[in-house]
């Protein structure tokens, strides 16, 4: 009885395959085509990483600018006075809040009158962005402010020429008289309204009852 043994030697074919692969690689490297492919891959990967970082920066800028255009992160609006429970709840949650009343009113200066957009704001306005005002026309840099002092208003510069008034003069809004204390140069939520009736006027929200503008049936935003 004899035993038959079969021995398969795979080392030689594997070595031959590896040697041929190295030769083909060297051949392709000498031709330069693999170098071009390698550079293309590197460029593609670098482009993807660059676009990812750039898109992240764009997203951050869009989010920041979108909140600036409404002067807050969120806006709750209506044609009635906001319920006190909302204000109480926001305080309990530790949220910053500001109040703003928007309406349209005629402004009188002597015999001149002009339909304007009136904004009565609280002292915490704006929550996002910046409201900038120049206290004199020759002031170089505008001041970053909140609500104007009681009895004073801030107006857009076009109102001065259209009513023929200057900073320091008085105008009548409703039944109250206000002193023009400055000219607004930057309004954070100016673009929030699509249709603008006229120049913007800012007053302290505590001055709004003095004007007696808000009556039953008044148009408010």
C-alpha positions as a LaTeX table, in Angstrom:
\begin{tabular}{lrrr}
\hline
Residue & $x$ (\AA) & $y$ (\AA) & $z$ (\AA) \\
\hline
Unk1 & 0.00 & 0.00 & 0.00 \\
Unk2 & 1.45 & 3.27 & $-1.01$ \\
Unk3 & 0.48 & 6.86 & $-0.07$ \\
Unk4 & 0.21 & 9.52 & $-2.71$ \\
Unk5 & 0.97 & 13.06 & $-1.61$ \\
Unk6 & 0.10 & 16.14 & $-3.66$ \\
Unk7 & 1.87 & 19.32 & $-2.75$ \\
Unk8 & 0.62 & 22.61 & $-4.23$ \\
Unk9 & 3.14 & 25.40 & $-4.29$ \\
Unk10 & 1.27 & 28.75 & $-4.45$ \\
Unk11 & 4.20 & 30.86 & $-3.40$ \\
Unk12 & 5.69 & 31.01 & $-6.87$ \\
Unk13 & 2.52 & 32.27 & $-8.68$ \\
Unk14 & 1.91 & 34.83 & $-5.90$ \\
Unk15 & 5.45 & 36.11 & $-6.19$ \\
Unk16 & 5.15 & 36.30 & $-9.96$ \\
Unk17 & 1.87 & 38.26 & $-9.69$ \\
Unk18 & 3.40 & 40.69 & $-7.21$ \\
Unk19 & 6.47 & 41.20 & $-9.41$ \\
Unk20 & 4.32 & 41.87 & $-12.46$ \\
Unk21 & 2.20 & 44.35 & $-10.49$ \\
Unk22 & 5.28 & 46.28 & $-9.40$ \\
Unk23 & 6.54 & 46.40 & $-12.98$ \\
Unk24 & 3.19 & 47.64 & $-14.27$ \\
Unk25 & 3.08 & 50.27 & $-11.52$ \\
Unk26 & 6.55 & 51.50 & $-12.38$ \\
Unk27 & 5.60 & 51.57 & $-16.04$ \\
Unk28 & 2.48 & 53.65 & $-15.37$ \\
Unk29 & 4.42 & 56.00 & $-13.12$ \\
Unk30 & 6.92 & 56.64 & $-15.86$ \\
Unk31 & 4.08 & 57.47 & $-18.24$ \\
Unk32 & 2.73 & 60.05 & $-15.76$ \\
Unk33 & $-0.96$ & 59.12 & $-16.00$ \\
Unk34 & $-1.18$ & 57.88 & $-12.40$ \\
Unk35 & 0.35 & 61.11 & $-11.20$ \\
Unk36 & $-2.43$ & 63.06 & $-12.89$ \\
Unk37 & $-5.08$ & 60.77 & $-11.37$ \\
Unk38 & $-3.51$ & 61.09 & $-7.92$ \\
Unk39 & $-3.42$ & 64.88 & $-8.15$ \\
Unk40 & $-7.04$ & 64.89 & $-9.34$ \\
Unk41 & $-8.10$ & 62.83 & $-6.31$ \\
Unk42 & $-6.20$ & 65.13 & $-3.96$ \\
Unk43 & $-7.81$ & 68.17 & $-5.59$ \\
Unk44 & $-11.28$ & 66.63 & $-5.35$ \\
Unk45 & $-10.87$ & 65.81 & $-1.65$ \\
Unk46 & $-9.49$ & 69.27 & $-0.90$ \\
Unk47 & $-12.40$ & 70.85 & $-2.79$ \\
Unk48 & $-14.96$ & 68.87 & $-0.80$ \\
Unk49 & $-13.40$ & 69.87 & 2.51 \\
Unk50 & $-13.15$ & 73.51 & 1.42 \\
Unk51 & $-16.79$ & 73.62 & 0.30 \\
Unk52 & $-17.90$ & 72.01 & 3.55 \\
Unk53 & $-16.15$ & 74.67 & 5.62 \\
Unk54 & $-17.32$ & 77.47 & 3.34 \\
Unk55 & $-20.94$ & 76.32 & 3.42 \\
Unk56 & $-20.77$ & 76.17 & 7.21 \\
Unk57 & $-19.62$ & 79.79 & 7.34 \\
Unk58 & $-22.39$ & 80.82 & 4.93 \\
Unk59 & $-25.00$ & 79.03 & 7.06 \\
Unk60 & $-23.75$ & 80.79 & 10.19 \\
Unk61 & $-23.81$ & 84.19 & 8.44 \\
Unk62 & $-27.32$ & 83.62 & 7.09 \\
Unk63 & $-28.64$ & 82.66 & 10.51 \\
Unk64 & $-26.99$ & 85.67 & 12.13 \\
Unk65 & $-28.26$ & 88.11 & 9.49 \\
Unk66 & $-31.76$ & 86.65 & 9.47 \\
Unk67 & $-32.16$ & 87.33 & 13.18 \\
Unk68 & $-30.71$ & 90.81 & 12.77 \\
Unk69 & $-33.30$ & 91.71 & 10.14 \\
Unk70 & $-36.12$ & 91.12 & 12.63 \\
Unk71 & $-34.14$ & 92.53 & 15.61 \\
Unk72 & $-34.71$ & 89.29 & 17.54 \\
Unk73 & $-34.56$ & 85.51 & 17.30 \\
Unk74 & $-38.36$ & 85.22 & 17.26 \\
Unk75 & $-41.16$ & 87.73 & 16.73 \\
Unk76 & $-44.67$ & 87.43 & 18.13 \\
Unk77 & $-46.96$ & 89.99 & 16.53 \\
Unk78 & $-50.64$ & 90.81 & 16.48 \\
Unk79 & $-53.13$ & 93.67 & 16.22 \\
Unk80 & $-53.86$ & 93.58 & 19.95 \\
Unk81 & $-51.78$ & 94.18 & 23.02 \\
Unk82 & $-49.77$ & 91.12 & 23.94 \\
Unk83 & $-51.15$ & 89.07 & 26.81 \\
Unk84 & $-49.27$ & 89.48 & 30.07 \\
Unk85 & $-48.99$ & 85.70 & 30.43 \\
Unk86 & $-46.54$ & 85.66 & 27.50 \\
Unk87 & $-44.32$ & 88.23 & 29.18 \\
Unk88 & $-44.50$ & 86.43 & 32.52 \\
Unk89 & $-43.63$ & 83.11 & 30.87 \\
Unk90 & $-40.67$ & 84.61 & 29.02 \\
Unk91 & $-39.33$ & 85.99 & 32.29 \\
Unk92 & $-39.75$ & 82.60 & 33.97 \\
Unk93 & $-37.80$ & 80.98 & 31.12 \\
Unk94 & $-35.06$ & 83.58 & 31.37 \\
Unk95 & $-35.71$ & 84.90 & 27.85 \\
Unk96 & $-34.83$ & 88.44 & 26.86 \\
Unk97 & $-37.78$ & 90.26 & 25.34 \\
Unk98 & $-38.57$ & 93.66 & 23.92 \\
Unk99 & $-41.85$ & 95.32 & 23.03 \\
Unk100 & $-42.62$ & 97.36 & 19.95 \\
Unk101 & $-45.75$ & 99.09 & 18.70 \\
Unk102 & $-45.82$ & 99.93 & 15.00 \\
Unk103 & $-48.37$ & 102.18 & 13.39 \\
Unk104 & $-48.65$ & 104.98 & 10.85 \\
Unk105 & $-49.31$ & 108.54 & 11.92 \\
Unk106 & $-49.26$ & 112.07 & 10.60 \\
Unk107 & $-46.47$ & 114.21 & 12.05 \\
Unk108 & $-46.95$ & 117.98 & 12.21 \\
Unk109 & $-44.34$ & 120.73 & 12.28 \\
Unk110 & $-46.03$ & 124.11 & 11.96 \\
Unk111 & $-47.99$ & 124.10 & 8.72 \\
Unk112 & $-46.12$ & 121.06 & 7.39 \\
Unk113 & $-47.31$ & 117.51 & 7.86 \\
Unk114 & $-46.01$ & 114.11 & 6.81 \\
Unk115 & $-47.27$ & 110.54 & 7.03 \\
Unk116 & $-44.61$ & 108.52 & 8.85 \\
Unk117 & $-44.00$ & 105.06 & 10.25 \\
Unk118 & $-44.09$ & 105.31 & 14.02 \\
Unk119 & $-42.30$ & 102.76 & 16.20 \\
Unk120 & $-42.71$ & 102.88 & 19.97 \\
Unk121 & $-40.08$ & 100.61 & 21.51 \\
Unk122 & $-39.09$ & 99.47 & 24.98 \\
Unk123 & $-35.69$ & 100.06 & 26.53 \\
Unk124 & $-34.46$ & 96.56 & 25.62 \\
Unk125 & $-35.02$ & 97.04 & 21.85 \\
Unk126 & $-33.35$ & 95.74 & 19.72 \\
Unk127 & $-32.51$ & 92.24 & 20.91 \\
Unk128 & $-30.51$ & 91.55 & 17.73 \\
Unk129 & $-28.70$ & 93.93 & 15.46 \\
Unk130 & $-28.01$ & 97.56 & 16.29 \\
Unk131 & $-30.04$ & 100.73 & 16.25 \\
Unk132 & $-27.65$ & 103.57 & 15.43 \\
Unk133 & $-28.39$ & 107.25 & 15.87 \\
Unk134 & $-26.47$ & 110.48 & 15.32 \\
Unk135 & $-27.24$ & 113.18 & 17.85 \\
Unk136 & $-26.03$ & 115.85 & 15.39 \\
Unk137 & $-25.65$ & 115.89 & 11.63 \\
Unk138 & $-21.90$ & 116.55 & 11.83 \\
Unk139 & $-21.28$ & 113.61 & 14.16 \\
Unk140 & $-18.81$ & 111.21 & 12.55 \\
Unk141 & $-19.75$ & 107.89 & 14.18 \\
Unk142 & $-23.33$ & 107.02 & 15.09 \\
Unk143 & $-24.13$ & 105.89 & 18.63 \\
Unk144 & $-25.57$ & 102.43 & 19.32 \\
Unk145 & $-28.76$ & 103.07 & 21.29 \\
Unk146 & $-31.98$ & 101.47 & 22.50 \\
Unk147 & $-35.21$ & 103.40 & 23.15 \\
Unk148 & $-35.08$ & 107.22 & 23.10 \\
Unk149 & $-35.54$ & 109.18 & 26.33 \\
Unk150 & $-39.07$ & 110.12 & 27.36 \\
Unk151 & $-40.34$ & 113.11 & 25.41 \\
Unk152 & $-37.77$ & 112.65 & 22.64 \\
Unk153 & $-37.86$ & 110.95 & 19.27 \\
Unk154 & $-35.36$ & 109.74 & 16.70 \\
Unk155 & $-36.20$ & 110.26 & 13.04 \\
Unk156 & $-34.78$ & 109.39 & 9.66 \\
Unk157 & $-32.90$ & 112.20 & 7.98 \\
Unk158 & $-35.39$ & 112.55 & 5.14 \\
Unk159 & $-38.01$ & 113.72 & 7.64 \\
Unk160 & $-35.94$ & 116.80 & 8.49 \\
Unk161 & $-35.95$ & 118.12 & 4.95 \\
Unk162 & $-39.54$ & 117.14 & 4.22 \\
Unk163 & $-40.87$ & 118.88 & 7.34 \\
Unk164 & $-38.26$ & 121.65 & 7.23 \\
Unk165 & $-37.09$ & 120.97 & 10.79 \\
Unk166 & $-33.74$ & 120.36 & 12.49 \\
Unk167 & $-32.44$ & 118.34 & 15.41 \\
Unk168 & $-33.67$ & 120.06 & 18.56 \\
Unk169 & $-36.95$ & 121.24 & 17.02 \\
Unk170 & $-40.32$ & 119.93 & 18.16 \\
Unk171 & $-43.03$ & 118.12 & 16.23 \\
Unk172 & $-46.54$ & 117.03 & 17.12 \\
Unk173 & $-47.59$ & 113.38 & 17.02 \\
Unk174 & $-51.19$ & 112.86 & 17.99 \\
Unk175 & $-51.89$ & 115.25 & 20.85 \\
Unk176 & $-48.33$ & 115.14 & 22.23 \\
Unk177 & $-45.27$ & 117.22 & 21.40 \\
Unk178 & $-41.83$ & 115.64 & 21.04 \\
Unk179 & $-38.29$ & 116.93 & 20.61 \\
Unk180 & $-36.19$ & 115.59 & 17.75 \\
Unk181 & $-33.12$ & 114.30 & 19.60 \\
Unk182 & $-31.28$ & 112.53 & 16.79 \\
Unk183 & $-31.23$ & 111.01 & 13.33 \\
Unk184 & $-31.35$ & 107.24 & 12.91 \\
Unk185 & $-28.75$ & 105.91 & 10.47 \\
Unk186 & $-29.23$ & 102.15 & 10.89 \\
Unk187 & $-32.44$ & 100.33 & 11.78 \\
Unk188 & $-32.08$ & 96.55 & 12.31 \\
Unk189 & $-35.61$ & 95.52 & 11.29 \\
Unk190 & $-36.16$ & 98.18 & 8.64 \\
Unk191 & $-36.38$ & 95.53 & 5.88 \\
Unk192 & $-38.86$ & 93.44 & 7.88 \\
Unk193 & $-41.70$ & 95.55 & 6.54 \\
Unk194 & $-42.34$ & 95.22 & 2.81 \\
Unk195 & $-44.31$ & 98.43 & 2.38 \\
Unk196 & $-42.97$ & 101.51 & 4.18 \\
Unk197 & $-45.36$ & 104.48 & 4.45 \\
Unk198 & $-42.73$ & 107.11 & 5.12 \\
Unk199 & $-39.71$ & 108.01 & 7.26 \\
Unk200 & $-39.34$ & 106.03 & 10.47 \\
Unk201 & $-39.81$ & 107.68 & 13.85 \\
Unk202 & $-38.77$ & 106.04 & 17.11 \\
Unk203 & $-40.27$ & 106.97 & 20.45 \\
Unk204 & $-40.23$ & 105.41 & 23.89 \\
Unk205 & $-43.10$ & 102.98 & 24.32 \\
Unk206 & $-44.05$ & 104.73 & 27.58 \\
Unk207 & $-44.80$ & 107.87 & 25.55 \\
Unk208 & $-47.35$ & 106.16 & 23.33 \\
Unk209 & $-50.35$ & 106.71 & 25.65 \\
Unk210 & $-49.61$ & 110.49 & 25.61 \\
Unk211 & $-50.26$ & 110.63 & 21.87 \\
Unk212 & $-53.75$ & 109.08 & 22.18 \\
Unk213 & $-53.18$ & 107.50 & 18.78 \\
Unk214 & $-54.34$ & 104.07 & 19.83 \\
Unk215 & $-58.10$ & 104.10 & 19.91 \\
Unk216 & $-60.77$ & 101.47 & 19.19 \\
Unk217 & $-60.33$ & 100.52 & 15.54 \\
Unk218 & $-56.78$ & 101.86 & 15.28 \\
Unk219 & $-54.57$ & 100.22 & 12.65 \\
Unk220 & $-51.50$ & 98.65 & 14.25 \\
Unk221 & $-48.88$ & 96.18 & 13.02 \\
\hline
\end{tabular}
